[in-house]
């Protein structure tokens, strides 16, 4: 199963993947949430489960509605959760969300979040307004002041809406600050790491004195991911010709010879991959919103 997935992933040329890594995959955006109910550090926990989530806030420089339009245009598979208790100038939530859902129904999935009402009829009214009248498919979700409850509730909602797609683990694109070396048959191998997850990594060798047999287990692979050093075990699982270079894919193995990383390394790797992935996407979003802001300014 893992090998068939890897073969499907590594058919694209490396140059085509860099922007696609950011734009592809399901992205979930929490729009103007109350961070006392959904703290931002929850996002890393969801990420470790395969859910790539971001918070979009309002600001005086770029209208929220323009940000939403930009997100929908830029990303290929989008889920939006609006926190409807937040007052936003120029937006009346029921009308805006209904219009947005009608316009992008085939491309975007929408849900709403709100602080749980003490009055049951109020909750039913909101459910009717958003689930039936606006025909939202991602739910009308009441949040409580118990943050632990909200974490589990949102986790269930993400699962129900298949917000991770087919992926179980998210890969991070690597740059020149990610590399490795190891010794095999008395030769020193050095490589640049192209991407990494908690299950595998791909690399291109910069010094390759001999071939490594497929499915060969390599002990003591020293990898450096953005200044963090790890010693891991890997099994070569795939070799892909990319024209002028060859891409090699290795599966991680534990000390007990199981798939994956040793637990202590895995936890650190999750955090690094989260930071690398979200850093690139947040940078992309900043540039997108700046571009929208300039375009709106030029219009005026």
N, C-alpha and C positions, 0 to 999 in steps of 0.2 A: 504493500500500500504506500509506504513512505517513498519507495523508489519511483513508483509511477507518478506521484505528486511532484517529486523533484524533476523528473524528466519534462513534465509539462511546464514547470516554472522556468527552467533554464533554456528554453528554446529561443527567447528573444535576444537580440544583440544587446550588449551591455550599454551602449550609448542610448538606446531607446528606453531603457528601464528607469533611468534616474528620475525623470519627471513622472513617469507612470507609477513609480512606487509611491509617490505622494498623492497622485490623483486617483489611483485605483484603490480597490478595497472599500468596504463599507465604513463610512465615517459617521459617528453619532455626535451631534452637537446639542448641548444643553444651552438654550438661549435665555440669557439674563436670569440664571437661577439664584435662589437664596443660598449662599455658600455656608450659612449656618445649618442648613438642612442637608445640603449635598456638598461637603467640603471638597476642595480640589484634589486633596490627596487620595480620594476615592478613585480617581481616574487611573492612577497607576495600578491599583488593585484590579480594576476592570480590564486594564490592558493585559495583565498577566493571564487573564482568562480568554484573551483573543479579541476583546472589544476595544476598538480605538475610539476614544471619546475626547471631546474638547468642550471648553466653556467659551461662549461668545457673550461679551458684555456690551452694554451701551456706552457710548462716549460722545462728547460734544463735537467731534471732528468728522465722523462718518456716520450717516444715518443708519439705524439698525436695519431698516427694510432694504437699504442698498447692500449692506453686508450679506443679508440672507440671499438676495438675488445673485450676488457674486459667488457665494458658496455653492449654490445650486448649479451655476454655470461652470464652476471650476472642477467640482468633484463628480465622479461618475455614479456613485451610489450613496445617497444621503438619507439619514434619519434625523429629524428635528424634534426636540422636546422643548416646548415653550412654557416658561414659568409665568402663568397668567395673573399672579397676584402682583407682579411688578408693573408699575405705571410707567409707560414710555410715551414721551411726547409725540403726537402725530399718529399714534397707533391705537386703535380700538380693537382689542384682541379677538372677539368673536368674528367681527367682519373681516379683519385682516387674515386670520387663519383660514376662515372659510374660503376666501378668495384665493389664497395661496394654494390651498389643497386642490381647488378646482382647476387652477392653472397648471399645476405640476403633478397631478395625481398619478400619472404613469411613471414618473421619475423619482418623486420624493415621498417618503413616508413620514407622517406627522403624528405626534402625541402631545398632550398637555400635562403639566404638573401644577399642583396648587396645594396650599396649606389646608389640611383636613378641617372641614367645618364641623362645628359641634351640632349644627342643625342638619339632620338627615335630608329633609326636603331640599336644602341648598345643594347638597352633593348630587342628588338626583337631577336637579335642574341643570347643573353643570354637565353631567353625563349626557343628558338629552341634548343639550346645546352643542356639545362637541362630538359625541359619538354618533348621534343620530342625525342631527341637523347638518353638521359640518362633515360628517362621514369620515372621521379620522380613524385610522386603522391601528395606531400604536398605543391607544389607550388614553384614559383620563384618570390620572394617578394622584391620589391624595397622599401628601407627605405629612409626617408627624415630627414632633420636636425631639423624638428619640432617633438620633442619627444612625444608630446601629440598625434599627428597623428600616430606615430609608435605604441604607446600603443594600440590604437583602432584597428589599422590594424592587429597587432599580435593577439589581442583578437578575431577578426573575423576569422583569420586563424586557431587558436586553436579550435574555435567552429566548423568550417567547417570540420576539421579533427577529430572531436569527441575526442579531447585529454583528456577529463575527463571520457571517457567510460560511464558507467551507473551511476556513483556516482555524487551527487550534492555537497556533503560535505566530506571532508577528515577527517578521524579519526587519532588521535595520540595515540600511545601505551604509557601507563603510567607505572611508576616504583614505588618504595617504597616511593618516595617523593610526591605521589598523594593519598589522602585519604579523607574520609568524616565522618560526624556524624550528627545525627538528633534525635529528640525525637518523638516517636510515641506511643500512648496509655500509656504514662508515662514510657515507656522503652527507654533507650538510645541505639541507633544502631550505630555501628562503622564498617567501611568497607575500603578496599583497592580498589582504582579505577584502572581498567584494561585498559580501553581506553575511549577516550572522543572526541566528535565532538561538533559543535554548536547546534546540534539537540538532542543529547542523550549521555548517558554514561553507561558503564557496570561496575559492582563492585562485589566483594566477601566480604561478611560480616565476620568480625573477632569476633564480639560479636552480637549474634542474639537471643535475649530472646523470641521472638514470631514471628509468621508468619504475613506477610503483604498481604492483599488480592490483587489479580491482578486488575489493573486499579485504585488502590487507589492513591489519590493525597496526596503527602507529602509536607507540608509547611516547610520553614526554614531549608533546607538542607545546611549545612555548608561544602563546599568543598574546598580543598587545592590542587592546581595544581602547583607544583614546587615553593612553597612559596607564591603563589598568592591566596588570600582568596576571596571566593564568597559565597553569600547567594542566593540560587535558589529554585525554586519549581519544583518538579518532579513527574511523574506518572509512577508507576511500570507497564511495558508493557510486560515483558517476564522473565521467569525463566528457566535456562538451567542446567541440571545436567552434571557436568564434571568429574564424578567419585568420587574423594575424596572431592570435593567442589561443590558448586552451584553458578552459575553466574546469577546475576540479572541485567536486563536492564531497565533503567528509561528514559523516554522522558522528555525533559525540557518543562516547561510551563511558559508563561509570566504572569505578574500581571493581564492582561486582559483575562487570560485563553485561550490564543492561543498557538499553537505549537511553540517551540523555546525559546530563551533567551530574556530577556529585552535588549533593544538596547545598553545601556551603558555597560552591561556585555558582550554582544555578540562581540562587537568590541575588547575588551580586550582578550576574549577567542580566537578569530581568530588569533591574534598575537601570543599567547602562543602556540596554536596548530601548527601554521606555524613553530615556532622556534623548537618545540619538534620533529616534523616530519622531517624537513630538517636537523636538527642536527644529527639525527640517520642516515639518508641517506648519508650526507656528510662524516660522520665518516666511514661509510661502503665504500664509494668511496675512501677515503684516504687510507684505509687498502688494498683495491683492487689494487690501483695504486702502492702502496709500494710493494705489492707481485709481481706485474708484473715487476717492476723495479729490484727487487732482482733476479727474474728468468732470466731476460735478462742479468743481470750482471754475473750470474753464467754460462750462456751459453758462454759468452765471456771470 
